[in-house]
Every structure is written in structure tokens, then in C-alpha cells.
Amino acid sequence: MVQYLNQQLVVSGKIDFQNAEQQYKAGLDIIKKQQSFPLVVDLTQLEHGSTLALAVLVQWLRVTPQNTGLHFKNVPEKMLKIIQACHLQEDLHLI
């Protein structure tokens, strides 16, 4: 599930092949309504830090100003390892 809470985009549950498109669109709707950036994306409640979930986050990032309008916090350990393996640390602002 993707929601806007406390001025943050909160991702909970899991992003899998059955719901990735729906999760992407839900996040995109929230991002398009934003007046100011960066927007913090809280991943505390994300169940699995998969490559598919990371792909959704990168797609969201690409629709923000200068592709830098999202800051990611509480990134799951597995996703951090994927980010490091793909050398994406400089592209994704992790807080």
C-alpha cells in the first residue's frame, strides 16, 4: 500500500508482480500532487526489499524534478545491498 502520511510517501506491505503497476500508479498520483520537493519516501513498513520494489522507486524518482525529488529513509537491508551492487547509491538519496 502507498499512502501520503505526515508529509511523507509511506510504502507498506509488499510490492510484487501482482500489484507493482497498482503501487506505481498510487505513488505516482501522490508525487504529481506535490508542490515542493524533495519528498521523503518512508520504507519502514515495506515487507520485501526486492529488485521489483526498487524498480518502482526508481520509476517514481524519474518523474520528479531533475530526477532528484525523492529521499528514501528506512531502506530495508536487502534493498540496500541491491542498491550497492548496482552502484545506485549516488542516484538515490538515502537518509
N, C-alpha and C positions, 0 to 999 in steps of 0.2 A: 504494500500500500504506500502511496505517496501523498503526503499532506503538507499544507503550509501551517506551521505552528510556531508561535513565539518568534516570528520573523525569520524562520528557517524552513528549508525544504527537508522534511523528515521522511526517510525511507525505512519502511519496516517490512517484516516478513521476508519473502524471498523473491528474487527475480529469476524466472526460469523461461523455458521455451514456450510454455503455455500462456504466460502473462507479460512477457517482455514488451510487446508492442503496446499493450494497455498501460503498463507502468511508464513507458517512454512518453506516451501521449499525455498522461496525467501530469508528469513532471514538466513537460513542455508547456502545457496550459498555465501552470503556475509561473514558470520562468517568463513567459510572454507578458504576464501581468505586472511584472516588476518594474518599478520606476528607477530604482538605483541598484547598483552592483558594487561590490561583489555580494552574492547571495551565498549564505552558508548552507551546505548540504550535510545534515547530520545522519551518519550511518550506524549509530549505536544499535538500532533495532534491526539492522539488516542481518538475516539469518546466515546467508552464504555469500562470501566474497568471491564470486565466480568470475570467469572471463566475460560471460554474458552480462552480468551486472556491471562490470567495468565498462563494457561497450556502451551500455545505456548511459552511464555517467559521462563518457567522452562525447556521445552524441548531444547530450544536454549542453555540455561545455561549448560545443561548436556553434550553438545558436546565441551565445552571449556576446556582448561587445568585445571585440579583439580576441575572442576565444579564451578570455581570461576571467569571466564574470562569476565563476563559482569557486568557493573554497570548501574543501572537504574535511570534515572532522570525524573522529572516532572510526577511522577506516579499519575494517577487520584485518587481522594478521595475514590471512591467506591472500586477500586483495593487495595488501602492501607488498607481499612477495611477488605477485604478478606484476605490479607497477614497477618494482625494481628490476625484474627480469626483462621487462620490455623497455627499460630506460625512460619511463614516463614521469619520473619524479620532477623534472623541470617543467613539464607541461601541466601537471596537476598541482594546484596549490593546496598542500596538506597542512592542516592546523591541528 
